[in-house]
Amino acid sequence: MVESEKVKRAVELYKQGVPIKRIVEEVHISTKTLYKALKERGEKLRKSSPRRLTSEEIEKIRKLYLEGYSIYRIAKELGLRPSRVYNVLKKLSIK
């Protein structure tokens, strides 16, 4: 992928609500490059508070945990912090 295509893809993912960490890993650009591109395009930066998880993401966390995945592995796969996964499981009365 050409650099400008990577940046366009990264901005598109950002607009869809994908976490920054996951974007930079998936598209293979630096965090600095992503923030620079967002600023140049006039994109409003998200607050640092976590976005709401979709019901599909919550269900995936539940399913993976019940299949024996560790909290850390689930967090890595979904681009979340382990504490976030733990809190979801706690809210579901699983942990």
Residue pairs with C-beta under 8 A, 6 or more apart in sequence:
1 9
1 27
3 29
6 27
6 28
6 29
7 29
7 33
7 34
7 37
9 27
10 23
10 24
10 27
10 29
10 33
10 34
10 37
11 34
11 37
11 38
11 41
11 43
13 22
13 23
13 26
13 27
14 20
14 23
14 34
14 38
14 43
15 43
17 51
18 26
18 79
19 51
19 79
19 80
20 31
20 34
21 79
22 79
23 29
23 34
24 30
24 31
24 34
25 79
35 45
38 45
39 45
50 84
53 61
53 84
53 88
57 78
58 88
58 92
60 78
61 74
61 78
61 85
61 88
61 89
62 88
62 89
62 92
62 94
64 73
64 74
64 77
65 71
65 74
65 85
65 89
65 94
65 95
66 94
69 77
71 82
71 85
71 86
71 89
71 95
72 82
74 80
74 85
75 81
75 82
75 84
75 85
78 85
86 95
89 95
